[in-house]
Amino acid sequence: MPGKLAEIRDRCGGDDPPKRLTCLIDSMRADGATLEALAFTLSLGSDAGYMAQFRSAGPVDIVVVPFPFSKDRIFGVLVVNGNPPLLDPDAPNILGNLAEDAAARNLLPPDAIGSVKPSAHTIDNFPFSRRLPGGAVDLVMDYSLPLKEGSARLFARLRFDQNGKFLTALTQNVLSAQLIGGSNAKTSLHYKEGDIFQVAFNVFDGDSASVASEETQVVQELGRSWFSTMCASPCVDNYIWTFEAVGRGETSLVFTTAHDSKTVGVIFQPSEYRVHVD
């Protein structure tokens, strides 16, 4: 995907949005894009992008859209086939509503210096689809909260009724740090029921990581993503798991690698987290 984006930028770059859009459409047509794909790109207008992934989420659908010429974001997530027909979870009005809701619920960290910003929910893990009674659905999204030092992540739910009508955007909880396996071994984690949190685990390239939970009625795995973080012979891969605290109680999350012979160094050693949910 990055290579394709670079190719499109080289071929169609410039400061004239209409010409960029025309060039993108011509490139897509030359690559065999369907009429539906071309129509979707045209529906985005001057914010030229194309559909790279499609996922059904009950009464609505989710598409991942690369924006080759955008200076603000490389990828975006759009909710389609609902009411409205196209909804951008990163639209200024939704980000503003989430910031106000987070402030009203005292979820904003004391040193937050900005409003809610788009995050990395455009690839792999996010958004998650959570079905509700009666056919309604929540799309669980993650957003960024700029801080004086680093940033936090705000989790939110975009709610749609059984017919796909957008109802509201609700803040969920804030995660101030991402835990790294090994260096935080045997750490006790405390969450409230309904909280969403993430744990990262590093392995050597070619190896793989897995996680086991003692009590799935306390913590459930929502998904995981994977990417390479550094390559200095050997390369290091980073797995990120997303979990939801679904019930009160305690459980352990145990992370291991497929090959014990490769667990060299602190961050590569098997690690265990004790999770307490109130």
N, C-alpha and C positions, 0 to 999 in steps of 0.2 A: 504493500500500500504506500509506504513513504516514497518508494521509487516512482510509482505511478503519479503521485502528487507532484513530485519534482519535474517529471516529464511534462505534465500539463502546464505547470507554471512556466517552464521554458518555452513551450509552444504558444501559449495563449496569454502570457503576462503583458502588463501594460497598465496605463492609467485610465483607460476608457472602458467602463463597465459594460456597455452594450456590445462592444467589440469582443471583450473577454467572454461574455455569455455566448455570442455567436460562434466564437472559436471553440468553446467547450462543447457546444451542441454538435458542431461539425466533427470534432474529435470522437465524441461518443458514437455518432452515427457511423463513422469510419470503423470503429471497433465493434460494430454490430449491436449497439444498444437497441432495445425494444422501443416501440412507440410509447409504451407506458413509462419507461424510464426517461425518455426525452420529455414527455409531458410533465413529469415530476420536476425535472430540472427547470423547465420553463416556469412552473408554478412558483419557484423560489424567487423569481425576478432577478434583480441586479445582484443579489447575494448569491452568486453562482456556486452551486454545489451539485452533487449527484448521490444517488442512493447506493450505498455499499453493502448494507446489511438490512434484513427485514425480519421482524419477530412479532408474532401474534401475542397479544396480552389481554385476551378476553374480548370485551366490547370495543377495545381500541387496538391499534397496532403501533409498533415502534420501529423507526428506521434510524440507522446510523448514516450520517451525511458528512463526507469530507468537503471542506470549503477551501479549495486550492489557493484562492487569492485573498483570503481574509487575514488581516493582521492581528485579530483578536483571538481567533480559535482555529485550529486545524480541523477538528472534528466536532460535530454537534449531534445531539439526539433530538429527534422530532417525533411527536405523537400524531398519528394520522388516522383517518377513517373514523373519527369521532365527531363531536360537536363542541368546538369548531372543527372543521375538516383537517386543519393543520395547527398544531399547538407547539410552541417552542418553550421548553421548560426553563431556558435561560433568558427569556424575554424580560426586559427591565421591570415590567409591572409585577411579574411573578417573583423576581429577585427582591423587589422592594417589599412586597407583601410578606415574604419569608423573613426578611430582616426585621420588620415591625413585629411579626408574631414571635420571633426569637427573643427580641428585646422585652416584649410584654411577658414572656414566660421566664425571663431571667436566664436564658440559655446562652446569651452572648458573653464571651469571656471578658473580664474587666479591662484587659489591655487591647481589646479589639479596636482597630483604627479605621475600619472600612465596613461597607455593607457586604451582603452575601454576594459571592462571585461564582461563576461557573467553575466546575471542578473536572476531574477526570472520569466523569460518569459516561463518557461517550464510547468507551471501549470495554468489552468483556463483562465485568460484574454488573454495571448499572445500566438502566434501571431494573429493579426487581419487580415482578408483578405479584401482588398479594390479593387473592380473591376474597370478597366480602359476602356476607349473607345477602341473598336476593339477586346476585349477579353483578353487583358493583365491584370496582377494582381500585386498589391503591397502587400507584407506581412509586416505588421507593427510590429516591434520588439522593445523590450526595453533592454537596456544594462546598466551596472554600470560604473560610473566614480569615481575612488578613489580620495578622497580629503584629505587634512591635518586633517580635522575634519569631520568625517562621509563620505558621498558619495552623488553624484548626479545621476540622471538617464538620459540617452541619448536615445531618440526615433529615430528609423531609419526605412527605407523602403527597403526591398529586392524586386527588380523588375524582373518579369518574363514576357516574351511575350506570345502571344495567344497560342503558342505551348508548353509552359512550359520551354522554354530556359531561363536560368538565364542571366540577362543583367547587373545589377549593384546593388550596395548597397549605399544608399544615407542617410545622416544624416537628421533628421527632426528638432528636438528642444531638449533643455535640461530642465529638471525639477529639481530644486535644493532642493526642500523639498516637503514632502507629507503633505497635510493639514488634520488636524483632526477636525471632526465636533464638535460643541459645544464650544470648547476652542477658535475657530476662528470665532465664529458666527458674521454674518453681515460683513465679510471681503470682500473687493473689490479685485477682481482678474483681471489681465490684460494679455491678450494673443494676439498673431498674428494669422491671419487666417491660418488654417492648423496645429496649435499647438495641441499637445496632453498633457493632464494633468490628475492627479488623486486626488481624495478626499477620505479620510477614515472616517468612522463613527463607533463609538463603541456602542454596545447595550449589555444588559444582556442576558445570555444564555436562549434560549427559546423564546426570542422576535425576531423581525425582523425590518429591516430598509428599507425605500423607499425614492425615490427622485423624485421631479417634476421640470420640466424646463418650463419656460414661453414661450420661443421662440426656437423651435427646429431647425429653420433655422439659428440660431446663434450658439447653442451648441447641439451636439448630443451625447447620451450615446452609448459607444462602448461595454461595458460589465462590469461585476462586479465579484469579487471573495470574498470568505468568509473563515475565519479560526478563531480558538480560540486563543486569545493572552495571557490570564492569567486565572487562576482558583483559587480564594481565597474565595469561597462561598459568593455570587454567582459567577459563571464563567462569563467572559466577551468575547464577540465575536467581531470580527473586519471585517467590510465590506469595500472593496476597489472598488470604481467606477472609470472607465476610460472614459474620455470624449475627444471629438475632437471639436475644434473651427472651424466650417464649414463656417461661414459667418460673415461679419462685423455687429456690432450692440451691444446691451446690453440685458441681460436676468438675471433672478434669478434662482439659484438652491436651492431648499428648501428640507432639509433632516428631516425626522420625523421617529418615531418608531411606531410600531403597537399598543402598549399599553402605554398610557400616564402615567399610574400609576407606570411604571417602569423607567420613565425618572428622575432618582435621581442623582444629582451631575452635575457639569458643562458639562463634556464631553458627557453626555447622553441626554442633552436638545436639542430640535429641533433647527436647525441652518439654516441660510440663507447666501448664497454667491451671491454677485452681480458680474457678469462676464462681462467684457468689451473686445470686440474683435476688433482689428484694421485691 
